[in-house]
Amino acid sequence: MISNIVLIGFMGTGKSTIGRVLSQRLGYRLIDTDAEIVRRCGREIHEIFNEKGEKYFREVESSIIDEVSKTDNVIIACGGGVVKNRDNVRKLKEKGFIVCLKADIDTIYKRVAYDGNRPLAGGKTKKDLQDLLNEREKLYESAYIFIDTTDIKPSEAADSIINAFMKTRQ
Ligand code: S3P
C-alpha cells in the first residue's frame, strides 16, 4: 500500500521546501534525509564530506532510507544523490509515491552554486552542474510524476503533488 510521498530530484529543485508544505497540508511527518544525516552525525553535510568522505555519507544516507522506507504516512525529502543507489530507490518505492522535482539549469545554478554546505555544488560552474545533472538524469526517471518548479510557487507544486497522490488512493 502506497502511504508515503517521496521527493527526489537534483539539488536546488525544491525538495525540502515543498516537503515542508506537503507535511503541513497532509499532517504527515517530514523526514528530510539531509537533516537526518546532520542530526545523527552531529556535523554539517560539508563537514561529513570533508572529514569522512562521500562514501561514508552515502552509507549513513542508505541506512536512513532503509529505516524510513518502512514507515507509513510520511513525506520523505531525499538528498539529490539518494537515487545513485538502486536499492534505495527500490525500498522507497515499496510504500512511496515517487515525485521527481525539476528546474532549469539557470535556476538550479542560482539556488545552489554559492551554497557552502553543498559539497557537490559549491563553487561549481553552471557547466559542472549541467554535467552532473546529465549524469543523474536517467536515475530520476523512476518517478511516477515530474514537477518543474522553475516558475511555480511551492504551494502550487504541493497542490499538484497532492492531487496526483490522492488519485492513487481512490
Ligand atoms: C547531494 C545532494 C544534497 C546532499 C549532498 C549530496 C547530491 O542534497 O545530500 O550534498 O549528491 O546530489 P540536496 O539535493 O537537498 O541539495
Backbone and ligand atoms as CSV (ligand in chain L), in Angstrom:
chain,resi,resn,atom,element,x,y,z
A,1,MET,N,N,0.857,-1.210,0.000
A,1,MET,CA,C,0.000,0.000,0.000
A,1,MET,C,C,0.888,1.254,0.000
A,2,ILE,N,N,0.608,2.130,-0.953
A,2,ILE,CA,C,1.393,3.372,-1.053
A,2,ILE,C,C,0.881,4.357,0.009
A,3,SER,N,N,1.740,4.726,0.940
A,3,SER,CA,C,1.276,5.627,2.008
A,3,SER,C,C,2.177,6.847,2.186
A,4,ASN,N,N,3.289,6.872,1.481
A,4,ASN,CA,C,4.244,7.976,1.659
A,4,ASN,C,C,4.421,8.768,0.362
A,5,ILE,N,N,4.839,10.015,0.514
A,5,ILE,CA,C,5.262,10.782,-0.664
A,5,ILE,C,C,6.770,10.960,-0.575
A,6,VAL,N,N,7.454,10.578,-1.645
A,6,VAL,CA,C,8.911,10.648,-1.677
A,6,VAL,C,C,9.324,11.664,-2.734
A,7,LEU,N,N,10.078,12.661,-2.313
A,7,LEU,CA,C,10.544,13.692,-3.263
A,7,LEU,C,C,11.985,13.401,-3.647
A,8,ILE,N,N,12.209,13.194,-4.937
A,8,ILE,CA,C,13.570,13.033,-5.438
A,8,ILE,C,C,13.837,14.164,-6.435
A,9,GLY,N,N,15.071,14.281,-6.864
A,9,GLY,CA,C,15.402,15.310,-7.838
A,9,GLY,C,C,16.747,15.938,-7.518
A,10,PHE,N,N,17.224,16.692,-8.475
A,10,PHE,CA,C,18.554,17.296,-8.362
A,10,PHE,C,C,18.561,18.361,-7.266
A,11,MET,N,N,19.767,18.699,-6.812
A,11,MET,CA,C,19.933,19.781,-5.830
A,11,MET,C,C,19.235,21.046,-6.332
A,12,GLY,N,N,18.608,21.755,-5.416
A,12,GLY,CA,C,18.032,23.051,-5.768
A,12,GLY,C,C,16.705,22.991,-6.511
A,13,THR,N,N,16.059,21.837,-6.524
A,13,THR,CA,C,14.766,21.759,-7.218
A,13,THR,C,C,13.593,21.968,-6.261
A,14,GLY,N,N,13.886,22.106,-4.964
A,14,GLY,CA,C,12.826,22.470,-4.011
A,14,GLY,C,C,12.307,21.349,-3.132
A,15,LYS,N,N,13.049,20.266,-3.020
A,15,LYS,CA,C,12.548,19.098,-2.277
A,15,LYS,C,C,12.247,19.418,-0.807
A,16,SER,N,N,13.178,20.098,-0.134
A,16,SER,CA,C,12.967,20.368,1.298
A,16,SER,C,C,11.828,21.366,1.506
A,17,THR,N,N,11.807,22.406,0.688
A,17,THR,CA,C,10.768,23.439,0.829
A,17,THR,C,C,9.384,22.849,0.558
A,18,ILE,N,N,9.270,22.121,-0.538
A,18,ILE,CA,C,7.968,21.564,-0.909
A,18,ILE,C,C,7.600,20.436,0.073
A,19,GLY,N,N,8.601,19.732,0.550
A,19,GLY,CA,C,8.368,18.710,1.579
A,19,GLY,C,C,7.701,19.314,2.811
A,20,ARG,N,N,8.159,20.511,3.212
A,20,ARG,CA,C,7.567,21.172,4.396
A,20,ARG,C,C,6.107,21.543,4.140
A,21,VAL,N,N,5.831,22.024,2.928
A,21,VAL,CA,C,4.444,22.400,2.601
A,21,VAL,C,C,3.558,21.150,2.615
A,22,LEU,N,N,4.032,20.083,2.002
A,22,LEU,CA,C,3.243,18.838,1.964
A,22,LEU,C,C,2.979,18.319,3.370
A,23,SER,N,N,4.002,18.411,4.202
A,23,SER,CA,C,3.879,17.929,5.575
A,23,SER,C,C,2.796,18.714,6.323
A,24,GLN,N,N,2.805,20.039,6.143
A,24,GLN,CA,C,1.788,20.870,6.808
A,24,GLN,C,C,0.403,20.561,6.268
A,25,ARG,N,N,0.296,20.438,4.956
A,25,ARG,CA,C,-1.030,20.235,4.348
A,25,ARG,C,C,-1.640,18.886,4.721
A,26,LEU,N,N,-0.802,17.848,4.713
A,26,LEU,CA,C,-1.346,16.499,4.908
A,26,LEU,C,C,-1.258,16.040,6.364
A,27,GLY,N,N,-0.501,16.794,7.164
A,27,GLY,CA,C,-0.300,16.377,8.553
A,27,GLY,C,C,0.599,15.152,8.648
A,28,TYR,N,N,1.388,14.916,7.615
A,28,TYR,CA,C,2.345,13.797,7.638
A,28,TYR,C,C,3.687,14.324,8.144
A,29,ARG,N,N,4.403,13.507,8.878
A,29,ARG,CA,C,5.723,13.903,9.362
A,29,ARG,C,C,6.682,14.054,8.172
A,30,LEU,N,N,7.534,15.079,8.243
A,30,LEU,CA,C,8.542,15.268,7.187
A,30,LEU,C,C,9.857,14.645,7.627
A,31,ILE,N,N,10.386,13.781,6.778
A,31,ILE,CA,C,11.743,13.290,7.019
A,31,ILE,C,C,12.613,13.809,5.883
A,32,ASP,N,N,13.533,14.695,6.243
A,32,ASP,CA,C,14.444,15.261,5.259
A,32,ASP,C,C,15.758,14.503,5.455
A,33,THR,N,N,16.161,13.720,4.460
A,33,THR,CA,C,17.293,12.807,4.700
A,33,THR,C,C,18.571,13.563,5.069
A,34,ASP,N,N,18.792,14.725,4.437
A,34,ASP,CA,C,19.997,15.501,4.776
A,34,ASP,C,C,19.962,15.954,6.240
A,35,ALA,N,N,18.796,16.460,6.667
A,35,ALA,CA,C,18.670,16.938,8.057
A,35,ALA,C,C,18.876,15.779,9.031
A,36,GLU,N,N,18.381,14.616,8.643
A,36,GLU,CA,C,18.513,13.424,9.495
A,36,GLU,C,C,19.986,12.993,9.598
A,37,ILE,N,N,20.707,13.085,8.484
A,37,ILE,CA,C,22.140,12.738,8.494
A,37,ILE,C,C,22.891,13.699,9.420
A,38,VAL,N,N,22.574,14.989,9.303
A,38,VAL,CA,C,23.230,16.009,10.137
A,38,VAL,C,C,22.937,15.726,11.617
A,39,ARG,N,N,21.678,15.392,11.895
A,39,ARG,CA,C,21.287,15.128,13.287
A,39,ARG,C,C,22.062,13.920,13.830
A,40,ARG,N,N,22.103,12.858,13.022
A,40,ARG,CA,C,22.763,11.636,13.505
A,40,ARG,C,C,24.263,11.784,13.649
A,41,CYS,N,N,24.871,12.527,12.731
A,41,CYS,CA,C,26.344,12.639,12.738
A,41,CYS,C,C,26.817,13.788,13.615
A,42,GLY,N,N,25.902,14.699,13.971
A,42,GLY,CA,C,26.307,15.863,14.762
A,42,GLY,C,C,27.271,16.763,13.995
A,43,ARG,N,N,27.169,16.717,12.669
A,43,ARG,CA,C,28.029,17.537,11.807
A,43,ARG,C,C,27.244,18.018,10.600
A,44,GLU,N,N,27.670,19.145,10.037
A,44,GLU,CA,C,27.037,19.643,8.816
A,44,GLU,C,C,27.468,18.763,7.635
A,45,ILE,N,N,26.676,18.828,6.556
A,45,ILE,CA,C,26.958,17.983,5.375
A,45,ILE,C,C,28.390,18.200,4.864
A,46,HIS,N,N,28.804,19.468,4.730
A,46,HIS,CA,C,30.142,19.697,4.159
A,46,HIS,C,C,31.222,19.159,5.102
A,47,GLU,N,N,30.966,19.159,6.411
A,47,GLU,CA,C,31.945,18.602,7.359
A,47,GLU,C,C,32.027,17.077,7.208
A,48,ILE,N,N,30.877,16.449,7.003
A,48,ILE,CA,C,30.887,14.983,6.840
A,48,ILE,C,C,31.675,14.616,5.575
A,49,PHE,N,N,31.405,15.327,4.478
A,49,PHE,CA,C,32.138,15.063,3.235
A,49,PHE,C,C,33.643,15.268,3.449
A,50,ASN,N,N,33.989,16.375,4.116
A,50,ASN,CA,C,35.415,16.701,4.309
A,50,ASN,C,C,36.113,15.726,5.226
A,51,GLU,N,N,35.444,15.408,6.334
A,51,GLU,CA,C,36.128,14.616,7.362
A,51,GLU,C,C,36.033,13.108,7.107
A,52,LYS,N,N,34.890,12.662,6.570
A,52,LYS,CA,C,34.680,11.212,6.441
A,52,LYS,C,C,34.562,10.742,4.997
A,53,GLY,N,N,34.341,11.690,4.082
A,53,GLY,CA,C,34.255,11.318,2.668
A,53,GLY,C,C,32.839,11.003,2.220
A,54,GLU,N,N,32.666,11.025,0.891
A,54,GLU,CA,C,31.322,10.805,0.335
A,54,GLU,C,C,30.828,9.382,0.605
A,55,LYS,N,N,31.749,8.415,0.593
A,55,LYS,CA,C,31.323,7.018,0.767
A,55,LYS,C,C,30.604,6.849,2.113
A,56,TYR,N,N,31.192,7.438,3.143
A,56,TYR,CA,C,30.598,7.356,4.482
A,56,TYR,C,C,29.226,8.045,4.480
A,57,PHE,N,N,29.169,9.240,3.856
A,57,PHE,CA,C,27.898,9.982,3.765
A,57,PHE,C,C,26.825,9.084,3.129
A,58,ARG,N,N,27.198,8.396,2.041
A,58,ARG,CA,C,26.221,7.546,1.329
A,58,ARG,C,C,25.781,6.373,2.190
A,59,GLU,N,N,26.691,5.862,3.019
A,59,GLU,CA,C,26.309,4.741,3.894
A,59,GLU,C,C,25.265,5.190,4.916
A,60,VAL,N,N,25.517,6.356,5.526
A,60,VAL,CA,C,24.541,6.867,6.510
A,60,VAL,C,C,23.210,7.132,5.802
A,61,GLU,N,N,23.298,7.731,4.612
A,61,GLU,CA,C,22.092,8.046,3.835
A,61,GLU,C,C,21.287,6.764,3.566
A,62,SER,N,N,21.985,5.705,3.142
A,62,SER,CA,C,21.278,4.457,2.821
A,62,SER,C,C,20.667,3.820,4.067
A,63,SER,N,N,21.327,3.955,5.207
A,63,SER,CA,C,20.734,3.332,6.399
A,63,SER,C,C,19.487,4.111,6.828
A,64,ILE,N,N,19.473,5.410,6.591
A,64,ILE,CA,C,18.264,6.206,6.883
A,64,ILE,C,C,17.136,5.808,5.927
A,65,ILE,N,N,17.470,5.650,4.656
A,65,ILE,CA,C,16.458,5.236,3.673
A,65,ILE,C,C,15.884,3.874,4.056
A,66,ASP,N,N,16.742,2.985,4.487
A,66,ASP,CA,C,16.291,1.654,4.875
A,66,ASP,C,C,15.227,1.749,5.979
A,67,GLU,N,N,15.477,2.608,6.960
A,67,GLU,CA,C,14.524,2.761,8.068
A,67,GLU,C,C,13.249,3.473,7.641
A,68,VAL,N,N,13.428,4.628,7.003
A,68,VAL,CA,C,12.237,5.454,6.756
A,68,VAL,C,C,11.333,4.851,5.684
A,69,SER,N,N,11.892,4.031,4.803
A,69,SER,CA,C,11.057,3.453,3.753
A,69,SER,C,C,10.083,2.419,4.324
A,70,LYS,N,N,10.283,2.031,5.584
A,70,LYS,CA,C,9.366,1.066,6.210
A,70,LYS,C,C,8.246,1.772,6.974
A,71,THR,N,N,8.334,3.089,7.104
A,71,THR,CA,C,7.343,3.856,7.871
A,71,THR,C,C,6.123,4.160,6.997
A,72,ASP,N,N,5.019,4.559,7.622
A,72,ASP,CA,C,3.828,4.952,6.865
A,72,ASP,C,C,3.493,6.419,7.113
A,73,ASN,N,N,2.793,7.004,6.154
A,73,ASN,CA,C,2.285,8.384,6.275
A,73,ASN,C,C,3.381,9.388,6.597
A,74,VAL,N,N,4.420,9.354,5.811
A,74,VAL,CA,C,5.493,10.339,5.951
A,74,VAL,C,C,5.804,10.965,4.587
A,75,ILE,N,N,6.357,12.158,4.647
A,75,ILE,CA,C,6.896,12.805,3.447
A,75,ILE,C,C,8.409,12.629,3.558
A,76,ILE,N,N,9.016,12.057,2.535
A,76,ILE,CA,C,10.462,11.860,2.568
A,76,ILE,C,C,11.097,12.775,1.510
A,77,ALA,N,N,11.831,13.784,1.981
A,77,ALA,CA,C,12.554,14.672,1.067
A,77,ALA,C,C,13.986,14.135,0.987
A,78,CYS,N,N,14.346,13.601,-0.173
A,78,CYS,CA,C,15.637,12.911,-0.310
A,78,CYS,C,C,16.739,13.864,-0.758
A,79,GLY,N,N,17.938,13.632,-0.318
A,79,GLY,CA,C,19.091,14.318,-0.889
A,79,GLY,C,C,19.185,13.950,-2.367
A,80,GLY,N,N,19.750,14.841,-3.158
A,80,GLY,CA,C,19.777,14.646,-4.607
A,80,GLY,C,C,20.474,13.378,-5.073
A,81,GLY,N,N,21.370,12.827,-4.243
A,81,GLY,CA,C,22.127,11.654,-4.667
A,81,GLY,C,C,21.578,10.325,-4.174
A,82,VAL,N,N,20.432,10.357,-3.504
A,82,VAL,CA,C,19.840,9.112,-2.976
A,82,VAL,C,C,19.618,8.085,-4.085
A,83,VAL,N,N,19.276,8.593,-5.272
A,83,VAL,CA,C,18.958,7.706,-6.397
A,83,VAL,C,C,20.179,6.988,-6.977
A,84,LYS,N,N,21.376,7.383,-6.548
A,84,LYS,CA,C,22.583,6.712,-7.064
A,84,LYS,C,C,22.617,5.249,-6.653
A,85,ASN,N,N,21.931,4.942,-5.557
A,85,ASN,CA,C,21.904,3.570,-5.066
A,85,ASN,C,C,20.543,2.945,-5.428
A,86,ARG,N,N,20.581,1.941,-6.299
A,86,ARG,CA,C,19.329,1.331,-6.782
A,86,ARG,C,C,18.498,0.730,-5.667
A,87,ASP,N,N,19.185,0.212,-4.655
A,87,ASP,CA,C,18.467,-0.372,-3.520
A,87,ASP,C,C,17.640,0.677,-2.784
A,88,ASN,N,N,18.205,1.886,-2.671
A,88,ASN,CA,C,17.450,2.977,-2.037
A,88,ASN,C,C,16.131,3.191,-2.774
A,89,VAL,N,N,16.210,3.260,-4.087
A,89,VAL,CA,C,15.017,3.542,-4.896
A,89,VAL,C,C,14.010,2.392,-4.753
A,90,ARG,N,N,14.510,1.177,-4.816
A,90,ARG,CA,C,13.630,0.013,-4.687
A,90,ARG,C,C,12.883,0.047,-3.350
A,91,LYS,N,N,13.604,0.350,-2.279
A,91,LYS,CA,C,12.972,0.391,-0.949
A,91,LYS,C,C,11.956,1.524,-0.856
A,92,LEU,N,N,12.330,2.687,-1.362
A,92,LEU,CA,C,11.421,3.845,-1.280
A,92,LEU,C,C,10.123,3.583,-2.038
A,93,LYS,N,N,10.212,2.793,-3.114
A,93,LYS,CA,C,9.035,2.525,-3.952
A,93,LYS,C,C,8.040,1.598,-3.286
A,94,GLU,N,N,8.488,0.838,-2.296
A,94,GLU,CA,C,7.582,-0.131,-1.682
A,94,GLU,C,C,6.358,0.548,-1.076
A,95,LYS,N,N,6.540,1.689,-0.447
A,95,LYS,CA,C,5.406,2.405,0.154
A,95,LYS,C,C,5.298,3.836,-0.353
A,96,GLY,N,N,6.157,4.202,-1.293
A,96,GLY,CA,C,6.250,5.620,-1.639
A,96,GLY,C,C,5.728,5.975,-3.014
A,97,PHE,N,N,4.998,7.087,-3.062
A,97,PHE,CA,C,4.614,7.703,-4.323
A,97,PHE,C,C,5.785,8.625,-4.686
A,98,ILE,N,N,6.513,8.240,-5.738
A,98,ILE,CA,C,7.775,8.923,-6.032
A,98,ILE,C,C,7.540,10.112,-6.970
A,99,VAL,N,N,7.945,11.268,-6.495
A,99,VAL,CA,C,7.766,12.505,-7.252
A,99,VAL,C,C,9.155,13.075,-7.555
A,100,CYS,N,N,9.404,13.376,-8.817
A,100,CYS,CA,C,10.686,13.995,-9.161
A,100,CYS,C,C,10.485,15.486,-9.409
A,101,LEU,N,N,11.221,16.310,-8.676
A,101,LEU,CA,C,11.174,17.748,-8.903
A,101,LEU,C,C,12.281,18.129,-9.867
A,102,LYS,N,N,11.969,19.070,-10.737
A,102,LYS,CA,C,12.940,19.523,-11.738
A,102,LYS,C,C,13.012,21.039,-11.732
A,103,ALA,N,N,14.029,21.577,-12.354
A,103,ALA,CA,C,14.110,23.034,-12.560
A,103,ALA,C,C,15.126,23.236,-13.662
A,104,ASP,N,N,15.068,24.394,-14.330
A,104,ASP,CA,C,16.054,24.585,-15.400
A,104,ASP,C,C,17.425,24.906,-14.788
A,105,ILE,N,N,18.445,24.737,-15.599
A,105,ILE,CA,C,19.809,24.795,-15.073
A,105,ILE,C,C,20.166,26.190,-14.520
A,106,ASP,N,N,19.617,27.245,-15.116
A,106,ASP,CA,C,19.900,28.595,-14.591
A,106,ASP,C,C,19.341,28.745,-13.182
A,107,THR,N,N,18.161,28.229,-12.990
A,107,THR,CA,C,17.526,28.307,-11.669
A,107,THR,C,C,18.301,27.459,-10.665
A,108,ILE,N,N,18.673,26.262,-11.062
A,108,ILE,CA,C,19.447,25.392,-10.167
A,108,ILE,C,C,20.747,26.093,-9.776
A,109,TYR,N,N,21.400,26.636,-10.756
A,109,TYR,CA,C,22.679,27.321,-10.516
A,109,TYR,C,C,22.502,28.450,-9.502
A,110,LYS,N,N,21.474,29.268,-9.707
A,110,LYS,CA,C,21.214,30.388,-8.789
A,110,LYS,C,C,20.934,29.882,-7.385
A,111,ARG,N,N,20.221,28.770,-7.294
A,111,ARG,CA,C,19.817,28.279,-5.972
A,111,ARG,C,C,20.963,27.606,-5.209
A,112,VAL,N,N,21.917,26.996,-5.916
A,112,VAL,CA,C,22.892,26.170,-5.173
A,112,VAL,C,C,24.370,26.534,-5.326
A,113,ALA,N,N,24.722,27.284,-6.359
A,113,ALA,CA,C,26.155,27.400,-6.671
A,113,ALA,C,C,26.979,28.073,-5.575
A,114,TYR,N,N,26.329,28.914,-4.787
A,114,TYR,CA,C,27.106,29.616,-3.756
A,114,TYR,C,C,26.861,29.042,-2.369
A,115,ASP,N,N,26.314,27.841,-2.346
A,115,ASP,CA,C,25.974,27.238,-1.065
A,115,ASP,C,C,27.153,26.427,-0.536
A,116,GLY,N,N,27.789,26.936,0.507
A,116,GLY,CA,C,28.967,26.274,1.068
A,116,GLY,C,C,28.661,24.954,1.741
A,117,ASN,N,N,27.381,24.670,1.960
A,117,ASN,CA,C,27.039,23.408,2.618
A,117,ASN,C,C,26.670,22.325,1.614
A,118,ARG,N,N,26.802,22.627,0.316
A,118,ARG,CA,C,26.520,21.595,-0.696
A,118,ARG,C,C,27.836,21.256,-1.385
A,119,PRO,N,N,28.546,20.241,-0.891
A,119,PRO,CA,C,29.895,19.961,-1.387
A,119,PRO,C,C,29.953,19.655,-2.876
A,120,LEU,N,N,28.870,19.150,-3.468
A,120,LEU,CA,C,28.919,18.816,-4.889
A,120,LEU,C,C,28.461,19.984,-5.770
A,121,ALA,N,N,28.115,21.112,-5.127
A,121,ALA,CA,C,27.639,22.255,-5.916
A,121,ALA,C,C,28.420,23.533,-5.645
A,122,GLY,N,N,28.845,23.733,-4.409
A,122,GLY,CA,C,29.505,24.986,-4.033
A,122,GLY,C,C,30.728,25.251,-4.904
A,123,GLY,N,N,30.800,26.451,-5.471
A,123,GLY,CA,C,31.966,26.836,-6.264
A,123,GLY,C,C,32.006,26.205,-7.646
A,124,LYS,N,N,30.976,25.457,-8.027
A,124,LYS,CA,C,30.970,24.807,-9.343
A,124,LYS,C,C,30.421,25.771,-10.401
A,125,THR,N,N,30.837,25.545,-11.648
A,125,THR,CA,C,30.300,26.350,-12.743
A,125,THR,C,C,28.956,25.757,-13.173
A,126,LYS,N,N,28.263,26.562,-13.989
A,126,LYS,CA,C,26.978,26.067,-14.495
A,126,LYS,C,C,27.198,24.796,-15.323
A,127,LYS,N,N,28.306,24.783,-16.063
A,127,LYS,CA,C,28.626,23.611,-16.905
A,127,LYS,C,C,28.858,22.365,-16.027
A,128,ASP,N,N,29.586,22.546,-14.910
A,128,ASP,CA,C,29.805,21.416,-13.986
A,128,ASP,C,C,28.469,20.842,-13.518
A,129,LEU,N,N,27.563,21.764,-13.150
A,129,LEU,CA,C,26.261,21.316,-12.637
A,129,LEU,C,C,25.461,20.636,-13.732
A,130,GLN,N,N,25.531,21.188,-14.955
A,130,GLN,CA,C,24.823,20.578,-16.078
A,130,GLN,C,C,25.368,19.164,-16.333
A,131,ASP,N,N,26.694,18.996,-16.248
A,131,ASP,CA,C,27.290,17.670,-16.467
A,131,ASP,C,C,26.790,16.672,-15.423
A,132,LEU,N,N,26.757,17.123,-14.157
A,132,LEU,CA,C,26.287,16.229,-13.096
A,132,LEU,C,C,24.802,15.902,-13.292
A,133,LEU,N,N,24.050,16.920,-13.689
A,133,LEU,CA,C,22.617,16.710,-13.947
A,133,LEU,C,C,22.430,15.692,-15.079
A,134,ASN,N,N,23.222,15.811,-16.135
A,134,ASN,CA,C,23.121,14.857,-17.253
A,134,ASN,C,C,23.413,13.431,-16.781
A,135,GLU,N,N,24.424,13.328,-15.942
A,135,GLU,CA,C,24.793,12.009,-15.392
A,135,GLU,C,C,23.654,11.402,-14.574
A,136,ARG,N,N,22.933,12.278,-13.868
A,136,ARG,CA,C,21.892,11.814,-12.953
A,136,ARG,C,C,20.536,11.590,-13.632
A,137,GLU,N,N,20.348,12.262,-14.763
A,137,GLU,CA,C,19.018,12.319,-15.391
A,137,GLU,C,C,18.308,10.961,-15.410
A,138,LYS,N,N,19.010,9.935,-15.879
A,138,LYS,CA,C,18.423,8.599,-16.013
A,138,LYS,C,C,17.914,8.082,-14.673
A,139,LEU,N,N,18.668,8.413,-13.613
A,139,LEU,CA,C,18.341,7.873,-12.291
A,139,LEU,C,C,17.045,8.451,-11.734
A,140,TYR,N,N,16.718,9.658,-12.208
A,140,TYR,CA,C,15.494,10.290,-11.705
A,140,TYR,C,C,14.248,9.781,-12.433
A,141,GLU,N,N,14.457,8.969,-13.485
A,141,GLU,CA,C,13.326,8.516,-14.293
A,141,GLU,C,C,12.396,7.555,-13.573
A,142,SER,N,N,12.832,7.065,-12.417
A,142,SER,CA,C,11.995,6.093,-11.700
A,142,SER,C,C,10.764,6.732,-11.064
A,143,ALA,N,N,10.610,8.055,-11.164
A,143,ALA,CA,C,9.471,8.725,-10.520
A,143,ALA,C,C,8.168,8.453,-11.259
A,144,TYR,N,N,7.048,8.584,-10.546
A,144,TYR,CA,C,5.725,8.449,-11.165
A,144,TYR,C,C,5.293,9.766,-11.804
A,145,ILE,N,N,5.635,10.879,-11.138
A,145,ILE,CA,C,5.312,12.172,-11.749
A,145,ILE,C,C,6.509,13.121,-11.643
A,146,PHE,N,N,6.513,14.105,-12.531
A,146,PHE,CA,C,7.604,15.087,-12.602
A,146,PHE,C,C,6.990,16.483,-12.492
A,147,ILE,N,N,7.566,17.311,-11.654
A,147,ILE,CA,C,7.036,18.670,-11.491
A,147,ILE,C,C,8.188,19.646,-11.701
A,148,ASP,N,N,7.998,20.573,-12.625
A,148,ASP,CA,C,9.026,21.584,-12.855
A,148,ASP,C,C,8.747,22.779,-11.940
A,149,THR,N,N,9.681,23.063,-11.047
A,149,THR,CA,C,9.462,24.114,-10.036
A,149,THR,C,C,10.068,25.458,-10.447
A,150,THR,N,N,10.527,25.542,-11.695
A,150,THR,CA,C,11.217,26.774,-12.126
A,150,THR,C,C,10.344,28.016,-11.919
A,151,ASP,N,N,9.094,27.928,-12.375
A,151,ASP,CA,C,8.254,29.132,-12.374
A,151,ASP,C,C,7.012,29.019,-11.503
A,152,ILE,N,N,6.997,28.049,-10.604
A,152,ILE,CA,C,5.792,27.943,-9.771
A,152,ILE,C,C,6.148,28.064,-8.293
A,153,LYS,N,N,5.146,28.399,-7.488
A,153,LYS,CA,C,5.374,28.533,-6.049
A,153,LYS,C,C,5.352,27.152,-5.408
A,154,PRO,N,N,6.032,27.010,-4.261
A,154,PRO,CA,C,5.995,25.718,-3.557
A,154,PRO,C,C,4.568,25.241,-3.287
A,155,SER,N,N,3.658,26.183,-2.987
A,155,SER,CA,C,2.276,25.779,-2.688
A,155,SER,C,C,1.599,25.201,-3.934
A,156,GLU,N,N,1.956,25.732,-5.118
A,156,GLU,CA,C,1.365,25.207,-6.354
A,156,GLU,C,C,1.908,23.812,-6.662
A,157,ALA,N,N,3.207,23.642,-6.423
A,157,ALA,CA,C,3.799,22.313,-6.630
A,157,ALA,C,C,3.121,21.317,-5.688
A,158,ALA,N,N,2.922,21.743,-4.437
A,158,ALA,CA,C,2.302,20.854,-3.446
A,158,ALA,C,C,0.887,20.471,-3.875
A,159,ASP,N,N,0.121,21.438,-4.427
A,159,ASP,CA,C,-1.245,21.135,-4.899
A,159,ASP,C,C,-1.219,20.014,-5.935
A,160,SER,N,N,-0.311,20.150,-6.920
A,160,SER,CA,C,-0.249,19.135,-7.990
A,160,SER,C,C,0.129,17.776,-7.415
A,161,ILE,N,N,1.053,17.782,-6.484
A,161,ILE,CA,C,1.511,16.507,-5.910
A,161,ILE,C,C,0.383,15.847,-5.116
A,162,ILE,N,N,-0.323,16.659,-4.323
A,162,ILE,CA,C,-1.406,16.093,-3.503
A,162,ILE,C,C,-2.519,15.539,-4.401
A,163,ASN,N,N,-2.860,16.290,-5.453
A,163,ASN,CA,C,-3.892,15.785,-6.386
A,163,ASN,C,C,-3.508,14.432,-6.957
A,164,ALA,N,N,-2.272,14.322,-7.423
A,164,ALA,CA,C,-1.822,13.065,-8.047
A,164,ALA,C,C,-1.763,11.941,-7.007
A,165,PHE,N,N,-1.307,12.283,-5.814
A,165,PHE,CA,C,-1.194,11.283,-4.743
A,165,PHE,C,C,-2.579,10.756,-4.362
A,166,MET,N,N,-3.551,11.674,-4.245
A,166,MET,CA,C,-4.909,11.274,-3.846
A,166,MET,C,C,-5.523,10.328,-4.883
A,167,LYS,N,N,-5.193,10.551,-6.153
A,167,LYS,CA,C,-5.747,9.686,-7.205
A,167,LYS,C,C,-5.279,8.245,-7.035
A,168,THR,N,N,-4.061,8.079,-6.506
A,168,THR,CA,C,-3.566,6.697,-6.344
A,168,THR,C,C,-4.323,5.979,-5.227
A,169,ARG,N,N,-5.028,6.728,-4.401
A,169,ARG,CA,C,-5.699,6.123,-3.250
A,169,ARG,C,C,-7.173,5.906,-3.478
A,170,GLN,N,N,-7.694,6.309,-4.689
A,170,GLN,CA,C,-9.134,6.151,-4.919
A,170,GLN,C,C,-9.476,4.739,-5.344
L,1,S3P,C1,C,23.750,15.706,-2.892
L,1,S3P,C2,C,22.652,16.497,-2.646
L,1,S3P,C3,C,22.454,17.182,-1.357
L,1,S3P,C4,C,23.153,16.428,-0.227
L,1,S3P,C5,C,24.615,16.219,-0.567
L,1,S3P,C6,C,24.795,15.428,-1.867
L,1,S3P,C7,C,23.888,15.073,-4.235
L,1,S3P,O1,O,21.076,17.266,-1.076
L,1,S3P,O2,O,22.534,15.204,0.044
L,1,S3P,O3,O,25.198,17.482,-0.642
L,1,S3P,O4,O,24.682,14.127,-4.379
L,1,S3P,O5,O,23.155,15.481,-5.173
L,1,S3P,P1,P,20.080,18.328,-1.808
L,1,S3P,O6,O,19.595,17.684,-3.068
L,1,S3P,O7,O,18.985,18.507,-0.821
L,1,S3P,O8,O,20.859,19.571,-2.036
